[in-house]
């Protein structure tokens, strides 16, 4: 009875050790896959940046507020301030 228990425990730990070795091996191969994913990310077009006419800070084009002359502003307050000055 005790011999069966010892054999079962030994088989369990050998299986667990083999599983851990497999996981470590797979992680070692991951950088090649990560490089493929990184190159796929680089292929995506990046959004252009625009400068606020009032405070001269840069922001993504999609976050900017544009006036009729296509000038970019970072907020509605800066748009109002610019319109009052000019």
C-alpha positions in Angstrom: 0.0 0.0 0.0 2.7 2.5 1.0 4.8 1.5 -2.1 1.9 2.4 -4.4 1.5 5.8 -2.7 5.3 6.5 -3.1 5.1 5.5 -6.8 2.0 7.7 -7.3 3.7 10.7 -5.7 6.9 10.1 -7.7 5.0 9.9 -10.9 3.0 13.1 -10.0 6.2 15.1 -9.3 7.9 13.8 -12.5 4.9 14.9 -14.5 4.8 18.2 -12.8 8.5 18.8 -13.4 8.1 17.8 -17.1 5.2 20.3 -17.4 7.3 23.1 -15.9 10.1 22.3 -18.3 7.7 22.5 -21.2 6.3 25.9 -20.0 9.9 27.3 -19.7 10.7 25.9 -23.2 7.7 27.6 -24.7 8.5 30.9 -23.0 12.0 30.7 -24.6 10.4 30.5 -28.0 8.0 33.4 -27.4 10.4 36.2 -28.5 10.2 35.1 -32.1 6.4 35.3 -31.9 6.6 38.7 -30.1 8.8 40.0 -32.9 6.2 39.0 -35.4 3.5 40.8 -33.4 5.7 43.9 -33.0 6.3 44.1 -36.7 2.6 43.8 -37.3 2.0 46.7 -34.8 4.6 48.8 -36.7 2.7 48.2 -39.9 -0.3 50.0 -38.5 -0.4 53.7 -39.5 0.2 56.0 -36.7 -2.0 59.0 -36.1 -0.5 62.4 -36.9 0.0 65.0 -34.2 -1.2 68.6 -34.5 -0.2 71.7 -32.5 -2.6 73.9 -30.6 -2.6 77.4 -32.0 -3.1 78.9 -28.6 -0.7 77.0 -26.2 1.5 75.3 -28.8 1.1 71.8 -27.2 0.9 68.7 -29.4 -2.0 66.3 -29.4 -3.4 63.6 -31.7 -5.4 64.9 -34.6 -8.5 63.0 -33.4 -8.4 64.8 -30.0 -8.1 68.3 -31.5 -10.9 70.8 -32.0 -10.7 72.5 -35.4 -12.1 75.8 -36.5 -13.4 76.8 -39.9 -9.9 77.5 -41.2 -8.7 74.0 -40.1 -6.6 75.3 -37.2 -6.2 72.9 -34.4 -6.9 73.6 -30.7 -6.6 71.4 -27.6 -9.8 72.7 -26.0 -12.9 74.8 -26.6 -11.5 77.4 -24.2 -8.4 77.8 -26.3 -10.5 78.1 -29.4 -12.5 80.9 -27.8 -9.4 82.6 -26.5 -7.8 82.6 -29.9 -10.9 83.9 -31.6 -11.1 86.8 -29.1 -7.4 87.7 -29.7 -7.8 87.7 -33.5 
